Amino acid sequence: MDLANLNAFIAVAETRSFSLAAERLHLTQPAVSKRIAALEAQLDVRLFDRLGRDVSLTEAGRALLPRAYQILNVLDDTRRALTNLNGDIGGRLSLATSHHIGLHRLPPLLRAFTRAHPQVSLDIRFLDSEVAYDEVLHGRAELAVITLAPQTAEPVLAVKVWDDPLDFVVAPEHPLASKADITLADVAGHPAVFPGGNTFTHHIAQRLFEREGLTPNITMSTNYMETIKMMVSIGIAWSVLPRRMLDEQVVSLPLPGVQLTRQLGYILHRERTLSNAARAFMALLDAERD
């Protein structure tokens, strides 16, 4: 079975689009279509239904997809295991991370790593933590440095590196900034900008309000912490931000008895053979553990 054809199949299955798959693979759309046609001819089945612009997996396609992941992962594992035998730290390290961690936590680690191991080619993808989790789960990234989920299921292993305290924040001129004895109910009555509903950080903050029987007035959402900080700084909403991001643009709201934190760390696939480069980067992360 041709591996290039399998990669094209996975790309189309994940993007549900021949044109988007072509962009991902740096190919033309006809080239992707040709690879899919060759795979369908080899297997003597139809893998995709094409209804106008909609592309969906057939029953045969759904059956093939997990096996395609497995085939490519086994091949990658074999390559890494053989490469690891010589003890060299080189080759390609596929690393996924969130935008916030990539900006605020990783730069000194990446600087130290690239200086110590200049022969390693870094493939860094900036993704939402939840998307990065799937990248590791499906073998498309060796490691992901992300906001950790409250619970991580097998076969993914999560290792905490940093505690990341969260504060309720507003602009200095926001009405809540000058109010004494603020309660969570006071905060809930004002417009908020929150991380997207699919994010781990959103769930952490949401559960705090739910325990008090409150519903925050979420009027806007975005997954980028820097964008949230900008929106808070102009006075149109409050939010929850990592304490490390606080400066003169936003102020923390004192809420007695309220403590929020999230855990940042790395995840890996327990059943995947890690490259020497991945192990070396994990050692740097482990040295940072709180």
C-alpha positions as CSV (number, residue, x, y, z in Angstrom):
1,M,0.0,0.0,0.0
2,D,1.5,3.3,-1.1
3,L,2.3,5.6,1.9
4,A,1.8,8.8,-0.2
5,N,-1.7,7.6,-1.1
6,L,-2.4,6.9,2.6
7,N,-1.2,10.3,3.6
8,A,-3.5,11.9,1.0
9,F,-6.4,9.8,2.2
10,I,-5.9,10.9,5.8
11,A,-5.6,14.6,4.8
12,V,-8.8,14.5,2.8
13,A,-10.6,12.6,5.7
14,E,-9.5,15.2,8.2
15,T,-10.1,18.3,6.2
16,R,-13.2,16.9,4.4
17,S,-11.9,18.8,1.4
18,F,-9.6,17.9,-1.6
19,S,-8.4,21.5,-1.9
20,L,-7.6,21.8,1.8
21,A,-5.8,18.5,1.7
22,A,-3.8,19.7,-1.2
23,E,-2.7,22.8,0.7
24,R,-1.7,20.7,3.7
25,L,0.3,18.3,1.5
26,H,1.8,21.1,-0.7
27,L,0.3,19.4,-3.8
28,T,-2.1,20.3,-6.5
29,Q,-5.8,19.3,-6.1
30,P,-5.6,17.0,-9.2
31,A,-2.5,15.2,-7.6
32,V,-4.5,14.5,-4.4
33,S,-7.4,13.2,-6.5
34,K,-5.1,11.0,-8.4
35,R,-3.7,9.5,-5.2
36,I,-7.1,8.8,-3.8
37,A,-8.2,7.2,-7.1
38,A,-5.2,5.0,-7.0
39,L,-5.9,3.9,-3.4
40,E,-9.5,3.2,-4.2
41,A,-8.5,1.2,-7.3
42,Q,-6.0,-0.8,-5.2
43,L,-8.5,-1.6,-2.5
44,D,-11.4,-1.9,-4.9
45,V,-13.7,0.2,-2.8
46,R,-15.0,3.8,-2.8
47,L,-13.5,5.7,0.1
48,F,-15.3,9.1,-0.2
49,D,-18.7,10.3,-1.3
50,R,-18.5,13.5,-3.2
51,L,-21.7,15.5,-3.2
52,G,-21.0,18.8,-4.7
53,R,-18.4,20.5,-2.4
54,D,-19.2,18.1,0.4
55,V,-16.8,15.3,1.0
56,S,-17.5,12.5,3.5
57,L,-16.1,9.1,4.2
58,T,-18.0,6.0,3.0
59,E,-18.4,3.0,5.3
60,A,-15.2,1.6,3.8
61,G,-13.4,4.9,4.3
62,R,-14.4,5.0,8.0
63,A,-13.1,1.4,8.4
64,L,-9.8,2.4,6.7
65,L,-9.1,5.6,8.7
66,P,-8.0,4.1,12.0
67,R,-5.9,1.5,10.2
68,A,-4.3,4.1,8.1
69,Y,-3.2,6.0,11.3
70,Q,-1.9,2.7,12.7
71,I,0.1,1.9,9.6
72,L,1.8,5.3,9.5
73,N,2.4,5.3,13.2
74,V,4.0,1.9,13.2
75,L,6.3,3.0,10.3
76,D,7.3,6.2,12.2
77,D,7.9,4.2,15.4
78,T,10.2,1.8,13.4
79,R,12.2,4.7,12.0
80,R,12.6,6.3,15.4
81,A,13.6,3.1,17.1
82,L,16.3,2.4,14.5
83,T,17.5,6.0,14.6
84,N,17.7,5.9,18.4
85,L,20.1,3.0,18.3
86,N,23.1,5.3,17.5
87,G,22.3,7.6,20.4
88,D,22.5,10.7,18.3
89,I,20.1,13.6,19.0
90,G,19.1,14.8,15.6
91,G,16.4,14.5,12.9
92,R,13.0,16.1,13.2
93,L,11.1,16.8,16.3
94,S,7.3,17.5,15.8
95,L,6.1,19.7,18.7
96,A,2.7,21.1,19.2
97,T,2.0,23.9,21.6
98,S,-0.6,26.6,22.4
99,H,0.0,30.2,21.4
100,H,0.1,31.4,25.0
101,I,2.7,28.8,26.1
102,G,4.7,29.3,22.9
103,L,4.9,33.0,23.7
104,H,5.3,33.0,27.4
105,R,6.9,29.7,28.5
106,L,8.8,28.1,25.7
107,P,11.2,30.7,24.3
108,P,14.0,30.1,26.8
109,L,13.6,26.3,26.6
110,L,13.6,26.4,22.8
111,R,16.7,28.7,22.8
112,A,18.6,26.3,25.1
113,F,17.5,23.2,23.1
114,T,18.5,24.6,19.7
115,R,21.9,25.7,21.1
116,A,22.5,22.3,22.6
117,H,21.2,20.3,19.7
118,P,21.6,22.3,16.5
119,Q,21.2,19.2,14.3
120,V,17.6,18.8,15.4
121,S,15.0,20.2,12.9
122,L,12.1,21.6,14.9
123,D,8.6,21.3,13.5
124,I,6.5,23.6,15.8
125,R,2.8,24.0,15.3
126,F,0.8,26.6,17.3
127,L,-2.6,25.1,18.0
128,D,-5.4,25.3,20.6
129,S,-4.5,22.9,23.5
130,E,-7.5,20.7,22.6
131,V,-6.4,20.4,19.0
132,A,-2.8,19.7,20.1
133,Y,-4.1,16.8,22.2
134,D,-5.6,15.2,19.1
135,E,-2.3,15.7,17.2
136,V,-0.5,13.6,19.8
137,L,-3.4,11.1,20.1
138,H,-3.3,10.4,16.3
139,G,0.5,10.4,16.1
140,R,1.0,13.6,14.2
141,A,3.1,15.2,16.9
142,E,5.6,13.5,19.3
143,L,5.0,16.0,22.1
144,A,2.6,18.7,22.9
145,V,3.1,21.4,25.5
146,I,-0.4,22.6,26.5
147,T,-2.9,23.5,29.1
148,L,-3.6,20.1,30.6
149,A,-7.1,18.7,30.7
150,P,-8.6,18.0,34.2
151,Q,-8.4,14.3,33.2
152,T,-6.4,12.6,30.5
153,A,-7.4,9.2,29.2
154,E,-5.2,6.4,28.0
155,P,-3.1,6.1,25.8
156,V,-2.1,9.7,26.4
157,L,0.2,10.5,29.3
158,A,0.1,14.0,30.8
159,V,3.0,15.4,32.9
160,K,2.5,18.7,34.8
161,V,5.3,21.2,34.5
162,W,3.9,24.5,35.7
163,D,1.0,25.7,37.9
164,D,-0.5,28.7,36.2
165,P,-2.6,30.8,38.6
166,L,-5.6,32.7,37.0
167,D,-6.9,36.0,38.1
168,F,-10.2,37.9,37.4
169,V,-9.1,41.1,35.6
170,V,-10.6,44.3,34.4
171,A,-9.3,47.6,33.0
172,P,-8.3,50.2,35.7
173,E,-11.3,52.3,34.7
174,H,-13.9,49.5,34.8
175,P,-16.7,49.9,37.4
176,L,-15.6,46.8,39.2
177,A,-12.0,48.1,39.7
178,S,-13.2,50.8,42.2
179,K,-15.8,48.6,43.9
180,A,-15.1,47.4,47.4
181,D,-15.9,43.9,48.7
182,I,-16.5,42.3,45.3
183,T,-18.3,39.0,45.1
184,L,-18.6,36.5,42.3
185,A,-22.2,37.6,41.8
186,D,-21.0,41.2,41.2
187,V,-18.6,39.9,38.5
188,A,-21.3,37.7,36.9
189,G,-23.5,40.8,36.4
190,H,-21.0,42.5,34.0
191,P,-20.2,41.5,30.4
192,A,-17.3,39.1,30.0
193,V,-15.0,37.9,27.3
194,F,-14.0,34.3,27.8
195,P,-11.8,31.7,26.1
196,G,-13.8,29.6,23.7
197,G,-16.3,27.1,25.1
198,N,-14.2,24.1,23.9
199,T,-11.1,25.2,25.9
200,F,-9.9,23.7,29.1
201,T,-9.5,27.2,30.6
202,H,-13.2,28.0,29.9
203,H,-14.3,24.9,31.7
204,I,-12.2,25.7,34.7
205,A,-13.8,29.2,35.1
206,Q,-17.3,28.0,34.2
207,R,-17.3,25.3,36.9
208,L,-16.5,28.0,39.5
209,F,-19.6,29.9,38.6
210,E,-21.7,26.8,38.4
211,R,-20.8,25.8,42.0
212,E,-22.2,29.1,43.1
213,G,-25.3,28.8,41.0
214,L,-24.3,31.7,38.8
215,T,-24.1,32.2,35.1
216,P,-21.4,34.6,33.7
217,N,-22.5,37.1,31.1
218,I,-20.3,36.0,28.3
219,T,-20.7,38.4,25.4
220,M,-17.6,37.5,23.4
221,S,-15.1,34.7,23.2
222,T,-11.8,34.0,21.6
223,N,-9.1,31.3,22.1
224,Y,-6.2,33.8,22.1
225,M,-5.2,35.1,25.6
226,E,-3.5,38.2,24.1
227,T,-6.7,39.1,22.3
228,I,-8.7,38.7,25.5
229,K,-6.2,40.9,27.4
230,M,-6.6,43.6,24.7
231,M,-10.4,43.5,25.0
232,V,-10.3,43.7,28.7
233,S,-7.8,46.6,28.6
234,I,-10.1,48.9,26.7
235,G,-12.8,48.5,29.4
236,I,-15.5,46.6,27.6
237,A,-15.4,43.4,29.6
238,W,-13.8,41.4,32.4
239,S,-12.1,38.1,32.0
240,V,-9.9,35.5,33.6
241,L,-6.2,35.7,32.6
242,P,-3.0,34.0,33.7
243,R,-1.3,36.0,36.5
244,R,1.9,36.2,34.4
245,M,0.1,38.4,31.9
246,L,-1.0,41.1,34.3
247,D,0.6,44.6,33.9
248,E,-0.6,48.2,34.0
249,Q,-3.2,47.6,31.3
250,V,-5.3,45.3,33.5
251,V,-5.9,45.0,37.2
252,S,-6.7,42.0,39.3
253,L,-10.0,41.8,41.2
254,P,-9.8,40.7,44.8
255,L,-12.3,37.9,45.3
256,P,-11.9,36.5,48.9
257,G,-11.9,32.7,48.9
258,V,-11.7,32.4,45.1
259,Q,-8.6,30.7,43.7
260,L,-8.3,29.5,40.2
261,T,-5.4,27.8,38.6
262,R,-4.7,25.6,35.6
263,Q,-1.9,23.2,34.9
264,L,0.5,23.5,32.0
265,G,2.6,20.6,30.9
266,Y,3.4,18.1,28.2
267,I,1.6,15.1,26.8
268,L,2.8,12.1,24.8
269,H,1.4,8.9,23.5
270,R,2.3,6.0,25.8
271,E,2.5,3.5,22.9
272,R,4.8,5.6,20.7
273,T,8.5,5.2,20.5
274,L,10.0,8.7,21.2
275,S,12.9,10.0,19.3
276,N,16.1,11.0,21.1
277,A,15.3,14.6,20.3
278,A,11.9,14.3,22.0
279,R,13.5,12.7,25.1
280,A,16.1,15.5,25.3
281,F,13.3,18.2,25.1
282,M,11.3,16.3,27.8
283,A,14.4,16.5,30.0
284,L,14.5,20.3,29.7
285,L,10.8,20.4,30.5
286,D,11.2,18.1,33.5
287,A,13.9,20.4,34.9
288,E,11.3,23.2,34.9
289,R,8.7,21.3,36.9
290,D,7.2,23.3,39.8
